[in-house]
Amino acid sequence: MKSSIGIGLIGTGYMGKCHALAWTGVKAVFGDGPRPSLVHLADVTGDIARQKADEFGFAKATGDWRELIADPEVEVVSVTTPNAFHAEMAIAALEAGKHVWCEKPMAVSLADAERMAAAARASGRVAILGYNYIQNPLIRQIGTILAEGTIGTVNHVRLEMDEDFMADPEALFYWKSEASSGYGALDDFGVHPLSLLQVLFGRPTRVLAHLSKPYADRPTADGTRRAVETFDIASVLLDLGNGISGVMALDRSAWGRKGRIALQIFGSKGTIVFDQERMNELQLYVSTGKSTEQGFRTILAAPQHAPYDRFIPAPGHGLGFNDLKLIECHELLKRIAGEPARVIDFDTGLGIERTVHAMAQSHREQRWIDLA
Ligand SMILES: NC(=O)c1ccc[n+]([C@@H]2O[C@H](COP(=O)([O-])OP(=O)(O)OC[C@H]3O[C@@H](n4cnc5c(N)ncnc54)[C@H](O)[C@@H]3O)[C@@H](O)[C@H]2O)c1
């Protein structure tokens, strides 16, 4: 086992900081594996990079991400830039022999996602995507409840993801409104519930989708208005195979919803309900026992739900969003060490991308698309 591993970080916004916190804390929380050495940080200018390198504790800073990738001390590259850069940066890093931890969605186009998966295969390096929600100890617990048959045979799954950062019609046009960022809610949001589906049930076999735009245009910083190119709302029917039907509803313009990723799983003997806005609790209904005393019960996250115990010894105190990223970071290090790990690698991620693009095709052609 190596005692340290060299880290490069590209991008220092929302996700860049989240990756930096994960790299900083992973050894302290889990105690095992190599100690991350924060080697090199890149952002759009040298000035921003130097400021963020100082804040996050990276030794070197650059305004040119290719310098970071050429750095022999960097062994793993975190790609946390906007979607349009993922393919170019991840492929360059893999070709330079680095492991890659790339934010979701994998890429804007399916062709780029395919090139990324091929580059990962050819490199023999580890390449994973930022599907942090699968790391929640309670999502793991849902997997256990399903495997133990507690709710019987699953017949229907409902997934929702809603936030309100695009709800204001006068919110400024930015990169997420540009077609170069992707379809909109479908790839920005849909990939997250699809990652949960992936670990709990696998890929859908058929999809039927409808995409919509709540607002046709938005104001720009220079005082003009620009036509919105992405779809902030998506409604999708899913066939999950094995007699399981599903529905996925996504909305980036849903006033009042701040980080909702809701999951309802209905079975022959009970129901499981989870919502990321209350990420430390899970509702379970089981249809056995006295009918007069039946009802949903709340299960609070606790040390029994590994790896909660690595953060806090007390039940019910709660993990946070950044902790999910830290668990993901630990799973990445396990995969790099050749151990079994709960990650969505580029090959599995390509499956999620294919599903998303099939949904967009379904919207365009107004018909079910087969994925089998
Ligand atoms: N896993 C999650 O839960 C989650 C949550 C939010 C965003 N994301 C994903 O993370 C990615 C980044 O989103 P964000 O919200 O952090 O964006 P952001 O705008 O907050 O940060 C992007 C960063 O990339 C930098 N950057 C842009 N172009 C660059 C270039 N050419 N070279 C170097 N740096 C460059 C920007 O300066 C900025 O620091 C997106 O792909 C997004 O979909 C994932």
The ligand as an ORCA input file, in Angstrom:
! r2SCAN-3c Opt
* xyz 0 1
  N     -22.227     15.612     -8.079
  C     -23.049     16.595     -7.802
  O     -23.908     16.475     -6.936
  C     -22.903     17.878     -8.567
  C     -23.475     19.076     -8.071
  C     -23.276     20.262     -8.797
  C     -22.554     20.244     -9.977
  N     -22.039     19.067    -10.449
  C     -21.257     19.040    -11.695
  O     -19.979     19.602    -11.439
  C     -19.510     20.303    -12.594
  C     -19.169     21.727    -12.201
  O     -20.315     22.338    -11.696
  P     -20.185     23.483    -10.578
  O     -21.572     23.717    -10.091
  O     -19.092     23.163     -9.629
  O     -19.735     24.692    -11.507
  P     -19.041     26.056    -11.046
  O     -19.390     27.024    -12.094
  O     -19.341     26.356     -9.615
  O     -17.474     25.702    -11.106
  C     -16.813     25.411    -12.319
  C     -15.337     25.671    -12.103
  O     -14.623     25.283    -13.291
  C     -13.727     26.339    -13.641
  N     -13.422     26.250    -15.062
  C     -14.250     26.489    -16.117
  N     -13.596     26.304    -17.272
  C     -12.331     25.929    -16.947
  C     -11.173     25.595    -17.701
  N     -11.179     25.629    -19.038
  N     -10.033     25.282    -17.032
  C      -9.997     25.258    -15.681
  N     -11.074     25.560    -14.907
  C     -12.218     25.893    -15.540
  C     -14.484     27.589    -13.230
  O     -13.655     28.734    -13.170
  C     -15.008     27.139    -11.870
  O     -14.004     27.232    -10.866
  C     -20.626     20.218    -13.641
  O     -20.330     19.178    -14.516
  C     -21.853     19.875    -12.813
  O     -22.824     19.140    -13.545
  C     -22.177     17.904     -9.751
*
